[in-house]
Amino acid sequence: MLILISGVNSDDANHLACYSFYENNKENSIFYIPSIAYFEFQATQSRNRKKYKELYMESVRKYDITYDLIKKCDNLDLFNKFNRLRGADLVYACISKIENMPLATNDKDFKSVESDISVIWVN
């Protein structure tokens, strides 16, 4: 399942809910964090002038954003289908759809694609 960066970024307002979700499900799930989220995590640390730290959690794998992914999105017309999403949110929804992988989030922007992808609402 995909997990958004809030689960690893302790400065995020939604960190506790997302990290708790991860902790409660890590034994029977493998979580994927898109590589773009990894960049967001590092950028947040840089803006806050924090020392670089490795993004690491058990049961977490990085999902690389590749040209092949872009071609699949284009072939499935996902850029138009998910046109209400912007930036990284669009990437997350596309990965979720292509990989048939649920998306764990508390970001209400994903309500617009809930009929197309499996969304697990983290509270």
C-alpha positions in Angstrom: 0.0 0.0 0.0 1.1 3.6 -0.6 1.7 5.8 2.4 2.1 9.5 2.2 5.0 11.4 3.7 3.2 12.4 6.8 4.0 9.0 8.2 7.7 9.7 8.3 7.9 13.5 8.7 7.5 14.1 12.4 7.0 17.9 11.7 3.9 17.2 9.7 0.6 18.1 11.4 -0.8 14.7 10.4 2.2 12.7 11.4 0.8 11.0 14.5 -2.3 9.7 12.7 -0.3 8.4 9.7 2.5 7.0 11.8 0.0 5.2 14.1 -1.6 3.7 11.1 1.7 2.5 9.8 2.6 1.0 13.2 -0.7 -0.8 13.5 -0.4 -2.3 10.0 3.4 -2.9 9.4 3.3 -6.6 10.4 1.0 -7.6 7.6 1.7 -4.9 5.0 4.5 -3.6 2.8 4.3 0.2 2.4 5.6 2.1 -0.6 6.6 5.7 -0.6 7.0 7.3 -4.0 10.4 8.7 -4.6 8.9 12.2 -5.1 7.7 12.0 -1.5 11.3 11.2 -0.5 12.4 14.4 -2.1 9.6 16.3 -0.3 10.8 14.8 3.0 14.4 16.0 2.3 13.2 19.4 1.2 11.3 19.9 4.4 14.3 19.0 6.4 16.4 21.4 4.4 13.9 24.3 4.8 13.9 23.7 8.5 17.7 23.6 8.5 17.7 20.1 10.0 20.5 17.7 9.7 20.0 15.3 6.8 18.6 12.0 8.0 17.8 8.8 6.1 14.2 8.0 5.5 13.8 4.6 7.0 11.0 2.6 8.4 10.6 -1.2 8.6 8.3 -2.6 5.8 8.8 0.5 3.6 10.1 0.5 0.1 10.7 3.4 -2.3 8.6 3.4 -5.5 10.6 5.0 -8.3 8.9 7.4 -10.7 10.0 6.3 -14.2 9.3 7.1 -17.8 7.5 3.7 -18.0 5.1 4.9 -15.3 4.4 8.1 -17.2 3.6 6.1 -20.4 1.2 3.8 -18.5 -0.5 6.9 -17.0 -0.8 8.4 -20.5 -2.1 5.1 -22.0 -4.8 4.9 -19.3 -5.6 8.6 -19.7 -5.0 9.1 -16.0 -3.8 12.6 -16.3 -7.2 13.6 -17.5 -9.1 11.2 -15.3 -7.4 12.6 -12.2 -7.3 16.2 -13.4 -8.5 17.6 -10.0 -5.3 16.5 -8.3 -2.1 18.5 -8.5 1.6 17.8 -8.2 2.6 14.8 -6.1 -1.0 14.0 -5.3 -1.5 13.1 -9.0 1.5 10.9 -8.9 0.2 9.1 -5.8 -3.2 8.5 -7.4 -1.6 7.2 -10.6 0.6 4.7 -8.8 -2.3 3.5 -6.8 -4.4 2.9 -9.9 -1.6 1.3 -12.0 -0.4 -1.0 -9.2 -3.9 -1.6 -7.9 -2.5 -0.6 -4.5 -4.6 1.1 -1.8 -3.5 4.7 -0.8 -3.4 5.4 2.9 -4.0 9.1 3.5 -5.9 11.8 5.4 -5.7 14.3 2.6 -9.3 15.1 1.6 -8.2 16.0 -1.9 -8.3 12.3 -2.7 -12.1 12.2 -2.2 -12.3 13.3 -5.9 -10.7 10.0 -7.0 -12.1 7.7 -4.4 -14.3 5.9 -7.0 -11.2 5.1 -9.1 -8.7 4.0 -6.5 -8.9 2.3 -3.1 -8.4 5.0 -0.4 -7.8 4.0 3.2 -8.7 7.0 5.3 -6.2 7.5 8.2 -7.7 9.4 11.1 
